[in-house]
């Protein structure tokens, strides 16, 4: 295993809570600000601690290196900013003036200025060499949570985010206030400029990231998806992506231009040889099931792709999007076909009838629409739900006469697929129904809900059956095994659970996801039984389900930047580096001693 890279490194254990981290410009040193008032410096080549900077009397909330890497500045609850020599750890000037806690500090691009944000509702500027105070930027009506000097060549702008729900722009030389960026409905916790200086991104307690034009302050995209406070936002060095961290325990990646996230739908082709995934990047992507190799990219939608499905003969793909349309594609060539327009809001679910002659689509406009799959001609409009239609499935009975739909109104509804006439209303869930699926025999329906449960129903009478409980968060995707004897369910709790249909017993729990499982597909072929999962961490994964004990093994993932070793024993591995050994030990994935690489 010489030169193996797992894509992540082991963690560093501190004696106190960590409030801030910063790399030196050359990447050779990491500074860590701690609750006990100290700053730890680590050499990144070995991750050995080299210095401890002492002086602050309270928590160190922010730490940053100067652009030259010669200085460190730190802000603390003790109301001061302190300067340090980054190489000798000698303390420098103490910058006093704030009347409350300092929670954000940054150097200007030239390294000549320091800006600090405080709970006293001000931003203060300082001379980085002498510590002399400069302008005081006043205007916020609550504490200043985050302050950033724009990374434009001139470094003339400062942006600050505050508990008053706003981002403010300032002239970095004079302190003169500029635009006030209004839009967030709760405290702004993080603000950052794009590398070009053209955009600003801000993260808030309102669970959103907002983009802004840095010159005019005009609002851009609103990035929604987090389920709790957004505490940190950063652009990639290219400026093409944004990463946001949240109290919801996730990091989300977004396209900086469009603001779209994650894989939202995944499905097997009838032959099992292809997987299609729909994503927040507005595309449908095809993958080779065996190798995970990417295939065609189907572009045309102008908003996120919420649902994707193959026709029964595998010749067509249909995709539903936030752009209010359903698009048809040639599954072999990726060539675009008909565009089905009519919905007045996002299309979030699409399915073919068993004959392949009809398509049904469910939308935020509270309706389902039927379409001719060959011509794209519209058919019946099925109305009756009192809120968003989240899932729509044409029953896989021989006659394909039923449709089932799940909704924000907490119900599952049955319909006649030919006439659109409403049938039974399946009531029981206490929150949004996100996913509905028929068993292969057409005898059962399974539904997954925000109430954390999966319900089974009789497809003919609508009578409720077993309630499958165990998930600790929203159930977003449900699928039957091809035999109809098992169900797989995916959840915001970052797990997939397999269930026995007859008994309702949980057979196994698949862990190791780094986000909610938005979509699941189950396929059986001559080589075995396989699950495909689409996850909010932007990954498509293939898993093999083995034996009566339903052991689940990861076959491949479209992402290779993180190690998943939950409940795994690794023994007698040769050639692992010290870094990889440490990571495996921290994950509890080591059985027998591992031989360290000898160099």
NUNU-8677 format. One record per residue (C-alpha): residue number from 1; x, y, z. Coordinates in steps of 0.5 Angstrom, whole numbers. Example, Ala and Ser with C-alpha at 12.3 -4.5 7.8 and 13.67 -1.06 7.14 Angstrom:
BEGIN
@pos 1	X 25	Y -9	Z 16
@pos 2	X 27	Y -2	Z 14
//
This chain:
BEGIN
@pos 1	X 0	Y 0	Z 0
@pos 2	X 6	Y 5	Z -1
@pos 3	X 4	Y 12	Z -4
@pos 4	X -4	Y 10	Z -2
@pos 5	X -8	Y 17	Z -1
@pos 6	X -14	Y 16	Z 3
@pos 7	X -16	Y 23	Z 1
@pos 8	X -16	Y 26	Z 9
@pos 9	X -12	Y 26	Z 15
@pos 10	X -12	Y 24	Z 22
@pos 11	X -15	Y 30	Z 27
@pos 12	X -10	Y 34	Z 32
@pos 13	X -12	Y 33	Z 39
@pos 14	X -12	Y 39	Z 43
@pos 15	X -13	Y 40	Z 51
@pos 16	X -19	Y 46	Z 50
@pos 17	X -24	Y 47	Z 45
@pos 18	X -22	Y 50	Z 38
@pos 19	X -25	Y 56	Z 35
@pos 20	X -20	Y 58	Z 30
@pos 21	X -15	Y 55	Z 25
@pos 22	X -11	Y 58	Z 20
@pos 23	X -5	Y 56	Z 15
@pos 24	X 1	Y 60	Z 14
@pos 25	X 2	Y 62	Z 6
@pos 26	X 7	Y 57	Z 5
@pos 27	X 3	Y 51	Z 8
@pos 28	X 8	Y 49	Z 13
@pos 29	X 5	Y 52	Z 19
@pos 30	X -2	Y 51	Z 22
@pos 31	X -4	Y 56	Z 28
@pos 32	X -10	Y 54	Z 32
@pos 33	X -14	Y 59	Z 37
@pos 34	X -16	Y 55	Z 43
@pos 35	X -22	Y 57	Z 48
@pos 36	X -16	Y 57	Z 54
@pos 37	X -13	Y 63	Z 51
@pos 38	X -7	Y 60	Z 47
@pos 39	X -5	Y 59	Z 40
@pos 40	X -2	Y 52	Z 38
@pos 41	X 3	Y 52	Z 32
@pos 42	X 4	Y 46	Z 28
@pos 43	X 9	Y 44	Z 23
@pos 44	X 5	Y 41	Z 18
@pos 45	X 10	Y 36	Z 15
@pos 46	X 10	Y 32	Z 21
@pos 47	X 4	Y 35	Z 25
@pos 48	X 8	Y 36	Z 31
@pos 49	X 7	Y 42	Z 36
@pos 50	X 12	Y 47	Z 35
@pos 51	X 10	Y 53	Z 39
@pos 52	X 5	Y 55	Z 44
@pos 53	X 3	Y 62	Z 44
@pos 54	X 1	Y 65	Z 51
@pos 55	X -2	Y 72	Z 52
@pos 56	X -9	Y 72	Z 51
@pos 57	X -13	Y 72	Z 58
@pos 58	X -20	Y 69	Z 54
@pos 59	X -22	Y 65	Z 48
@pos 60	X -18	Y 66	Z 42
@pos 61	X -24	Y 67	Z 37
@pos 62	X -20	Y 69	Z 31
@pos 63	X -13	Y 67	Z 28
@pos 64	X -9	Y 69	Z 22
@pos 65	X -3	Y 70	Z 18
@pos 66	X 0	Y 76	Z 15
@pos 67	X 1	Y 75	Z 7
@pos 68	X 8	Y 75	Z 8
@pos 69	X 8	Y 69	Z 13
@pos 70	X 12	Y 73	Z 18
@pos 71	X 6	Y 75	Z 23
@pos 72	X 0	Y 72	Z 26
@pos 73	X -5	Y 76	Z 29
@pos 74	X -11	Y 74	Z 34
@pos 75	X -17	Y 76	Z 36
@pos 76	X -20	Y 74	Z 43
@pos 77	X -26	Y 75	Z 48
@pos 78	X -21	Y 79	Z 52
@pos 79	X -22	Y 85	Z 47
@pos 80	X -15	Y 85	Z 44
@pos 81	X -12	Y 84	Z 38
@pos 82	X -5	Y 81	Z 39
@pos 83	X 1	Y 80	Z 34
@pos 84	X 6	Y 75	Z 34
@pos 85	X 12	Y 73	Z 30
@pos 86	X 11	Y 67	Z 27
@pos 87	X 18	Y 64	Z 27
@pos 88	X 20	Y 65	Z 34
@pos 89	X 13	Y 66	Z 37
@pos 90	X 15	Y 72	Z 40
@pos 91	X 9	Y 77	Z 42
@pos 92	X 9	Y 83	Z 39
@pos 93	X 4	Y 89	Z 39
@pos 94	X -3	Y 89	Z 43
@pos 95	X -8	Y 93	Z 39
@pos 96	X -13	Y 95	Z 45
@pos 97	X -19	Y 99	Z 43
@pos 98	X -25	Y 95	Z 42
@pos 99	X -30	Y 95	Z 48
@pos 100	X -32	Y 88	Z 47
@pos 101	X -30	Y 81	Z 45
@pos 102	X -26	Y 81	Z 38
@pos 103	X -29	Y 75	Z 34
@pos 104	X -26	Y 76	Z 27
@pos 105	X -19	Y 79	Z 25
@pos 106	X -16	Y 79	Z 18
@pos 107	X -10	Y 82	Z 14
@pos 108	X -10	Y 87	Z 8
@pos 109	X -7	Y 83	Z 2
@pos 110	X -1	Y 88	Z 2
@pos 111	X 0	Y 86	Z 10
@pos 112	X 0	Y 93	Z 12
@pos 113	X -7	Y 94	Z 15
@pos 114	X -11	Y 89	Z 20
@pos 115	X -18	Y 90	Z 21
@pos 116	X -22	Y 87	Z 27
@pos 117	X -29	Y 86	Z 28
@pos 118	X -32	Y 86	Z 35
@pos 119	X -38	Y 85	Z 39
@pos 120	X -38	Y 92	Z 40
@pos 121	X -41	Y 93	Z 33
@pos 122	X -35	Y 96	Z 30
@pos 123	X -30	Y 94	Z 25
@pos 124	X -23	Y 97	Z 27
@pos 125	X -17	Y 98	Z 22
@pos 126	X -10	Y 98	Z 25
@pos 127	X -3	Y 99	Z 22
@pos 128	X 0	Y 92	Z 22
@pos 129	X 7	Y 94	Z 23
@pos 130	X 6	Y 99	Z 29
@pos 131	X -1	Y 97	Z 32
@pos 132	X -3	Y 105	Z 31
@pos 133	X -11	Y 105	Z 31
@pos 134	X -14	Y 107	Z 24
@pos 135	X -21	Y 108	Z 22
@pos 136	X -27	Y 106	Z 26
@pos 137	X -32	Y 103	Z 22
@pos 138	X -39	Y 104	Z 25
@pos 139	X -46	Y 103	Z 23
@pos 140	X -48	Y 96	Z 25
@pos 141	X -53	Y 95	Z 30
@pos 142	X -51	Y 89	Z 33
@pos 143	X -44	Y 85	Z 34
@pos 144	X -40	Y 84	Z 28
@pos 145	X -39	Y 77	Z 27
@pos 146	X -34	Y 77	Z 21
@pos 147	X -30	Y 82	Z 17
@pos 148	X -26	Y 80	Z 11
@pos 149	X -21	Y 85	Z 7
@pos 150	X -23	Y 84	Z -1
@pos 151	X -18	Y 80	Z -5
@pos 152	X -18	Y 85	Z -10
@pos 153	X -11	Y 87	Z -13
@pos 154	X -13	Y 94	Z -9
@pos 155	X -15	Y 91	Z -3
@pos 156	X -20	Y 97	Z -2
@pos 157	X -26	Y 94	Z 0
@pos 158	X -28	Y 91	Z 7
@pos 159	X -34	Y 87	Z 8
@pos 160	X -37	Y 86	Z 15
@pos 161	X -43	Y 81	Z 17
@pos 162	X -47	Y 82	Z 23
@pos 163	X -52	Y 80	Z 28
@pos 164	X -56	Y 86	Z 25
@pos 165	X -57	Y 81	Z 19
@pos 166	X -54	Y 85	Z 14
@pos 167	X -47	Y 85	Z 10
@pos 168	X -44	Y 92	Z 10
@pos 169	X -39	Y 94	Z 5
@pos 170	X -33	Y 100	Z 7
@pos 171	X -28	Y 103	Z 4
@pos 172	X -21	Y 100	Z 7
@pos 173	X -17	Y 107	Z 7
@pos 174	X -22	Y 112	Z 9
@pos 175	X -27	Y 108	Z 13
@pos 176	X -33	Y 111	Z 9
@pos 177	X -39	Y 106	Z 9
@pos 178	X -41	Y 103	Z 2
@pos 179	X -47	Y 99	Z 0
@pos 180	X -51	Y 95	Z 6
@pos 181	X -53	Y 88	Z 3
@pos 182	X -60	Y 86	Z 6
@pos 183	X -63	Y 80	Z 5
@pos 184	X -61	Y 75	Z 11
@pos 185	X -67	Y 74	Z 16
@pos 186	X -62	Y 72	Z 21
@pos 187	X -55	Y 73	Z 24
@pos 188	X -50	Y 73	Z 19
@pos 189	X -44	Y 69	Z 21
@pos 190	X -39	Y 69	Z 15
@pos 191	X -37	Y 73	Z 10
@pos 192	X -32	Y 72	Z 4
@pos 193	X -30	Y 75	Z -2
@pos 194	X -29	Y 71	Z -9
@pos 195	X -22	Y 71	Z -11
@pos 196	X -23	Y 76	Z -17
@pos 197	X -27	Y 80	Z -12
@pos 198	X -33	Y 80	Z -16
@pos 199	X -37	Y 76	Z -11
@pos 200	X -39	Y 76	Z -4
@pos 201	X -42	Y 70	Z -1
@pos 202	X -45	Y 70	Z 6
@pos 203	X -47	Y 65	Z 11
@pos 204	X -53	Y 66	Z 16
@pos 205	X -57	Y 63	Z 22
@pos 206	X -63	Y 63	Z 17
@pos 207	X -60	Y 57	Z 14
@pos 208	X -58	Y 60	Z 7
@pos 209	X -52	Y 62	Z 3
@pos 210	X -53	Y 69	Z -1
@pos 211	X -49	Y 71	Z -6
@pos 212	X -48	Y 79	Z -8
@pos 213	X -44	Y 83	Z -13
@pos 214	X -38	Y 86	Z -9
@pos 215	X -39	Y 92	Z -13
@pos 216	X -46	Y 94	Z -13
@pos 217	X -49	Y 90	Z -7
@pos 218	X -54	Y 87	Z -12
@pos 219	X -56	Y 80	Z -9
@pos 220	X -55	Y 74	Z -13
@pos 221	X -57	Y 67	Z -12
@pos 222	X -59	Y 64	Z -5
@pos 223	X -56	Y 57	Z -4
@pos 224	X -61	Y 53	Z 0
@pos 225	X -61	Y 46	Z 3
@pos 226	X -57	Y 47	Z 10
@pos 227	X -62	Y 45	Z 16
@pos 228	X -59	Y 49	Z 21
@pos 229	X -54	Y 55	Z 22
@pos 230	X -49	Y 57	Z 16
@pos 231	X -43	Y 58	Z 20
@pos 232	X -37	Y 58	Z 15
@pos 233	X -37	Y 60	Z 8
@pos 234	X -31	Y 60	Z 3
@pos 235	X -29	Y 60	Z -4
@pos 236	X -25	Y 55	Z -8
@pos 237	X -18	Y 58	Z -11
@pos 238	X -21	Y 58	Z -18
@pos 239	X -27	Y 62	Z -15
@pos 240	X -32	Y 57	Z -19
@pos 241	X -34	Y 53	Z -12
@pos 242	X -37	Y 55	Z -6
@pos 243	X -36	Y 51	Z 1
@pos 244	X -41	Y 52	Z 7
@pos 245	X -41	Y 49	Z 14
@pos 246	X -47	Y 48	Z 18
@pos 247	X -49	Y 47	Z 25
@pos 248	X -53	Y 41	Z 21
@pos 249	X -46	Y 37	Z 21
@pos 250	X -45	Y 38	Z 14
@pos 251	X -41	Y 41	Z 9
@pos 252	X -44	Y 43	Z 2
@pos 253	X -41	Y 45	Z -4
@pos 254	X -44	Y 49	Z -9
@pos 255	X -43	Y 52	Z -16
@pos 256	X -41	Y 59	Z -15
@pos 257	X -45	Y 62	Z -21
@pos 258	X -51	Y 58	Z -21
@pos 259	X -51	Y 56	Z -13
@pos 260	X -54	Y 49	Z -14
@pos 261	X -52	Y 43	Z -10
@pos 262	X -52	Y 36	Z -10
@pos 263	X -54	Y 29	Z -13
@pos 264	X -62	Y 29	Z -12
@pos 265	X -64	Y 23	Z -16
@pos 266	X -60	Y 16	Z -19
@pos 267	X -63	Y 10	Z -23
@pos 268	X -61	Y 4	Z -26
@pos 269	X -62	Y 3	Z -33
@pos 270	X -67	Y -4	Z -35
@pos 271	X -60	Y -7	Z -37
@pos 272	X -57	Y -5	Z -30
@pos 273	X -51	Y -3	Z -34
@pos 274	X -52	Y 4	Z -33
@pos 275	X -53	Y 9	Z -28
@pos 276	X -56	Y 16	Z -29
@pos 277	X -56	Y 21	Z -24
@pos 278	X -59	Y 28	Z -24
@pos 279	X -56	Y 34	Z -20
@pos 280	X -56	Y 41	Z -18
@pos 281	X -51	Y 43	Z -23
@pos 282	X -57	Y 42	Z -28
@pos 283	X -55	Y 36	Z -32
@pos 284	X -56	Y 29	Z -32
@pos 285	X -50	Y 24	Z -32
@pos 286	X -49	Y 17	Z -34
@pos 287	X -44	Y 12	Z -31
@pos 288	X -42	Y 5	Z -32
@pos 289	X -45	Y 1	Z -27
@pos 290	X -39	Y -4	Z -26
@pos 291	X -33	Y 1	Z -26
@pos 292	X -36	Y 8	Z -24
@pos 293	X -33	Y 11	Z -31
@pos 294	X -37	Y 17	Z -33
@pos 295	X -41	Y 17	Z -39
@pos 296	X -45	Y 22	Z -43
@pos 297	X -47	Y 29	Z -40
@pos 298	X -54	Y 31	Z -42
@pos 299	X -54	Y 39	Z -41
@pos 300	X -61	Y 43	Z -43
@pos 301	X -64	Y 44	Z -36
@pos 302	X -63	Y 51	Z -34
@pos 303	X -65	Y 49	Z -26
@pos 304	X -63	Y 43	Z -22
@pos 305	X -65	Y 36	Z -24
@pos 306	X -70	Y 33	Z -19
@pos 307	X -72	Y 27	Z -22
@pos 308	X -69	Y 22	Z -27
@pos 309	X -72	Y 16	Z -30
@pos 310	X -70	Y 11	Z -36
@pos 311	X -76	Y 8	Z -40
@pos 312	X -78	Y 1	Z -39
@pos 313	X -74	Y -1	Z -46
@pos 314	X -68	Y 3	Z -44
@pos 315	X -68	Y 7	Z -50
@pos 316	X -70	Y 14	Z -47
@pos 317	X -69	Y 18	Z -41
@pos 318	X -74	Y 23	Z -38
@pos 319	X -71	Y 28	Z -33
@pos 320	X -75	Y 33	Z -29
@pos 321	X -73	Y 40	Z -27
@pos 322	X -73	Y 46	Z -23
@pos 323	X -74	Y 50	Z -29
@pos 324	X -81	Y 47	Z -29
@pos 325	X -80	Y 42	Z -35
@pos 326	X -79	Y 35	Z -37
@pos 327	X -74	Y 33	Z -42
@pos 328	X -73	Y 27	Z -46
@pos 329	X -66	Y 24	Z -48
@pos 330	X -64	Y 19	Z -52
@pos 331	X -60	Y 14	Z -47
@pos 332	X -55	Y 11	Z -52
@pos 333	X -53	Y 18	Z -55
@pos 334	X -55	Y 23	Z -50
@pos 335	X -58	Y 27	Z -56
@pos 336	X -64	Y 31	Z -53
@pos 337	X -71	Y 30	Z -55
@pos 338	X -78	Y 33	Z -53
@pos 339	X -79	Y 38	Z -48
@pos 340	X -85	Y 37	Z -44
@pos 341	X -88	Y 44	Z -42
@pos 342	X -94	Y 46	Z -37
@pos 343	X -92	Y 45	Z -30
@pos 344	X -92	Y 52	Z -27
@pos 345	X -87	Y 50	Z -22
@pos 346	X -81	Y 46	Z -21
@pos 347	X -82	Y 38	Z -23
@pos 348	X -79	Y 34	Z -18
@pos 349	X -81	Y 27	Z -20
@pos 350	X -82	Y 23	Z -26
@pos 351	X -84	Y 16	Z -28
@pos 352	X -85	Y 12	Z -34
@pos 353	X -91	Y 7	Z -35
@pos 354	X -90	Y 0	Z -35
@pos 355	X -91	Y 0	Z -43
@pos 356	X -87	Y 6	Z -44
@pos 357	X -92	Y 10	Z -47
@pos 358	X -94	Y 15	Z -42
@pos 359	X -90	Y 19	Z -37
@pos 360	X -93	Y 22	Z -30
@pos 361	X -89	Y 28	Z -27
@pos 362	X -90	Y 31	Z -20
@pos 363	X -89	Y 38	Z -19
@pos 364	X -89	Y 44	Z -14
@pos 365	X -95	Y 46	Z -17
@pos 366	X -99	Y 41	Z -13
@pos 367	X -101	Y 37	Z -19
@pos 368	X -99	Y 31	Z -23
@pos 369	X -99	Y 31	Z -31
@pos 370	X -99	Y 25	Z -36
@pos 371	X -96	Y 26	Z -42
@pos 372	X -95	Y 22	Z -49
@pos 373	X -88	Y 19	Z -48
@pos 374	X -87	Y 19	Z -56
@pos 375	X -90	Y 25	Z -58
@pos 376	X -89	Y 29	Z -51
@pos 377	X -97	Y 31	Z -52
@pos 378	X -100	Y 33	Z -45
@pos 379	X -105	Y 28	Z -43
@pos 380	X -109	Y 29	Z -36
@pos 381	X -108	Y 33	Z -30
@pos 382	X -109	Y 30	Z -24
@pos 383	X -111	Y 35	Z -18
@pos 384	X -113	Y 34	Z -11
@pos 385	X -107	Y 35	Z -7
@pos 386	X -107	Y 41	Z -2
@pos 387	X -99	Y 42	Z -2
@pos 388	X -93	Y 40	Z -6
@pos 389	X -93	Y 33	Z -10
@pos 390	X -86	Y 30	Z -8
@pos 391	X -86	Y 24	Z -11
@pos 392	X -90	Y 20	Z -17
@pos 393	X -90	Y 13	Z -19
@pos 394	X -94	Y 9	Z -24
@pos 395	X -95	Y 2	Z -21
@pos 396	X -92	Y -4	Z -24
@pos 397	X -98	Y -8	Z -25
@pos 398	X -99	Y -12	Z -32
@pos 399	X -104	Y -6	Z -33
@pos 400	X -100	Y 0	Z -31
@pos 401	X -107	Y 3	Z -29
@pos 402	X -105	Y 6	Z -22
@pos 403	X -101	Y 12	Z -20
@pos 404	X -99	Y 14	Z -13
@pos 405	X -97	Y 21	Z -11
@pos 406	X -94	Y 23	Z -4
@pos 407	X -95	Y 30	Z -2
@pos 408	X -93	Y 36	Z 3
@pos 409	X -100	Y 35	Z 5
@pos 410	X -98	Y 28	Z 9
@pos 411	X -102	Y 24	Z 4
@pos 412	X -101	Y 19	Z -1
@pos 413	X -106	Y 19	Z -6
@pos 414	X -108	Y 14	Z -12
@pos 415	X -111	Y 15	Z -19
@pos 416	X -113	Y 12	Z -25
@pos 417	X -107	Y 12	Z -30
@pos 418	X -112	Y 13	Z -36
@pos 419	X -117	Y 17	Z -34
@pos 420	X -114	Y 21	Z -28
@pos 421	X -120	Y 20	Z -23
@pos 422	X -118	Y 20	Z -16
@pos 423	X -118	Y 14	Z -12
@pos 424	X -116	Y 12	Z -5
@pos 425	X -113	Y 17	Z 0
@pos 426	X -107	Y 14	Z 4
@pos 427	X -107	Y 18	Z 11
@pos 428	X -102	Y 16	Z 17
@pos 429	X -96	Y 20	Z 16
@pos 430	X -95	Y 26	Z 21
@pos 431	X -91	Y 30	Z 16
@pos 432	X -89	Y 31	Z 9
@pos 433	X -89	Y 25	Z 4
@pos 434	X -82	Y 25	Z 0
@pos 435	X -82	Y 18	Z -3
@pos 436	X -87	Y 13	Z -6
@pos 437	X -86	Y 6	Z -9
@pos 438	X -90	Y 0	Z -11
@pos 439	X -87	Y -7	Z -10
@pos 440	X -86	Y -11	Z -16
@pos 441	X -92	Y -15	Z -16
@pos 442	X -96	Y -8	Z -15
@pos 443	X -99	Y -11	Z -9
@pos 444	X -96	Y -6	Z -4
@pos 445	X -94	Y 1	Z -3
@pos 446	X -88	Y 4	Z 1
@pos 447	X -88	Y 11	Z 3
@pos 448	X -82	Y 15	Z 6
@pos 449	X -83	Y 21	Z 10
@pos 450	X -81	Y 27	Z 14
@pos 451	X -84	Y 24	Z 20
@pos 452	X -78	Y 19	Z 20
@pos 453	X -82	Y 13	Z 18
@pos 454	X -83	Y 8	Z 12
@pos 455	X -90	Y 6	Z 12
@pos 456	X -93	Y 0	Z 8
@pos 457	X -100	Y 0	Z 5
@pos 458	X -104	Y -5	Z 1
@pos 459	X -104	Y -2	Z -6
@pos 460	X -111	Y -4	Z -8
@pos 461	X -115	Y -2	Z -2
@pos 462	X -111	Y 3	Z 1
@pos 463	X -111	Y 0	Z 8
@pos 464	X -104	Y 1	Z 12
@pos 465	X -99	Y -4	Z 14
@pos 466	X -93	Y -4	Z 18
@pos 467	X -89	Y 2	Z 20
@pos 468	X -82	Y 1	Z 19
@pos 469	X -79	Y 6	Z 25
@pos 470	X -71	Y 7	Z 26
@pos 471	X -69	Y 13	Z 22
@pos 472	X -67	Y 19	Z 26
@pos 473	X -69	Y 24	Z 21
@pos 474	X -73	Y 25	Z 15
@pos 475	X -74	Y 19	Z 10
@pos 476	X -72	Y 22	Z 3
@pos 477	X -72	Y 16	Z -1
@pos 478	X -75	Y 9	Z -1
@pos 479	X -75	Y 3	Z -6
@pos 480	X -77	Y -5	Z -6
@pos 481	X -72	Y -10	Z -8
@pos 482	X -73	Y -13	Z -15
@pos 483	X -76	Y -19	Z -11
@pos 484	X -81	Y -15	Z -7
@pos 485	X -78	Y -18	Z 0
@pos 486	X -74	Y -12	Z 2
@pos 487	X -74	Y -5	Z 2
@pos 488	X -68	Y 0	Z 2
@pos 489	X -70	Y 7	Z 5
@pos 490	X -65	Y 13	Z 5
@pos 491	X -65	Y 19	Z 10
@pos 492	X -62	Y 25	Z 13
@pos 493	X -59	Y 21	Z 18
@pos 494	X -54	Y 19	Z 13
@pos 495	X -56	Y 12	Z 13
@pos 496	X -59	Y 7	Z 9
@pos 497	X -63	Y 2	Z 12
@pos 498	X -65	Y -5	Z 9
@pos 499	X -72	Y -8	Z 12
@pos 500	X -76	Y -14	Z 11
@pos 501	X -83	Y -13	Z 8
@pos 502	X -86	Y -19	Z 11
@pos 503	X -84	Y -18	Z 18
@pos 504	X -82	Y -10	Z 18
@pos 505	X -75	Y -12	Z 21
@pos 506	X -69	Y -8	Z 20
@pos 507	X -64	Y -12	Z 17
@pos 508	X -58	Y -8	Z 16
@pos 509	X -56	Y -1	Z 17
@pos 510	X -51	Y 2	Z 12
@pos 511	X -47	Y 8	Z 14
@pos 512	X -41	Y 12	Z 12
@pos 513	X -45	Y 17	Z 8
@pos 514	X -43	Y 25	Z 9
@pos 515	X -50	Y 27	Z 7
@pos 516	X -57	Y 26	Z 6
@pos 517	X -59	Y 20	Z 2
@pos 518	X -63	Y 23	Z -3
@pos 519	X -64	Y 17	Z -8
@pos 520	X -64	Y 10	Z -8
@pos 521	X -64	Y 5	Z -14
@pos 522	X -64	Y -3	Z -13
@pos 523	X -62	Y -8	Z -19
@pos 524	X -60	Y -15	Z -19
@pos 525	X -56	Y -18	Z -25
@pos 526	X -52	Y -25	Z -26
@pos 527	X -47	Y -22	Z -22
@pos 528	X -51	Y -20	Z -16
@pos 529	X -55	Y -15	Z -12
@pos 530	X -53	Y -8	Z -12
@pos 531	X -56	Y -1	Z -9
@pos 532	X -54	Y 5	Z -12
@pos 533	X -55	Y 11	Z -8
@pos 534	X -55	Y 19	Z -9
@pos 535	X -53	Y 23	Z -4
@pos 536	X -53	Y 31	Z -2
@pos 537	X -45	Y 30	Z -1
@pos 538	X -45	Y 30	Z -9
@pos 539	X -43	Y 23	Z -9
@pos 540	X -46	Y 17	Z -13
@pos 541	X -44	Y 10	Z -10
@pos 542	X -45	Y 3	Z -12
@pos 543	X -46	Y -2	Z -6
@pos 544	X -47	Y -10	Z -7
@pos 545	X -52	Y -13	Z -2
@pos 546	X -49	Y -20	Z 0
@pos 547	X -53	Y -26	Z 3
@pos 548	X -58	Y -28	Z 7
@pos 549	X -55	Y -23	Z 13
@pos 550	X -55	Y -17	Z 8
@pos 551	X -48	Y -15	Z 8
@pos 552	X -47	Y -9	Z 4
@pos 553	X -40	Y -7	Z 1
@pos 554	X -38	Y -1	Z -3
@pos 555	X -36	Y -2	Z -10
@pos 556	X -35	Y 5	Z -12
@pos 557	X -36	Y 12	Z -11
@pos 558	X -36	Y 18	Z -16
@pos 559	X -32	Y 22	Z -10
@pos 560	X -25	Y 20	Z -8
@pos 561	X -24	Y 25	Z -3
@pos 562	X -26	Y 22	Z 4
@pos 563	X -24	Y 15	Z 7
@pos 564	X -30	Y 11	Z 10
@pos 565	X -28	Y 5	Z 14
@pos 566	X -34	Y 5	Z 19
@pos 567	X -34	Y -2	Z 23
@pos 568	X -28	Y -4	Z 19
@pos 569	X -22	Y -8	Z 21
@pos 570	X -16	Y -7	Z 17
@pos 571	X -10	Y -12	Z 19
@pos 572	X -3	Y -14	Z 16
@pos 573	X -3	Y -8	Z 11
@pos 574	X 4	Y -7	Z 9
@pos 575	X 7	Y 0	Z 7
@pos 576	X 2	Y 5	Z 10
@pos 577	X 5	Y 12	Z 11
@pos 578	X 5	Y 15	Z 19
@pos 579	X -1	Y 19	Z 17
@pos 580	X -5	Y 14	Z 14
@pos 581	X -4	Y 9	Z 20
@pos 582	X -6	Y 15	Z 25
@pos 583	X -12	Y 16	Z 21
@pos 584	X -14	Y 9	Z 21
@pos 585	X -13	Y 8	Z 28
@pos 586	X -17	Y 14	Z 30
@pos 587	X -23	Y 11	Z 26
@pos 588	X -22	Y 5	Z 30
@pos 589	X -21	Y 1	Z 24
@pos 590	X -15	Y -3	Z 26
@pos 591	X -15	Y -10	Z 28
@pos 592	X -7	Y -13	Z 28
@pos 593	X -1	Y -8	Z 28
@pos 594	X 0	Y -5	Z 21
@pos 595	X 7	Y -5	Z 18
@pos 596	X 9	Y 2	Z 17
@pos 597	X 12	Y 4	Z 11
@pos 598	X 20	Y 4	Z 11
@pos 599	X 23	Y 9	Z 7
//
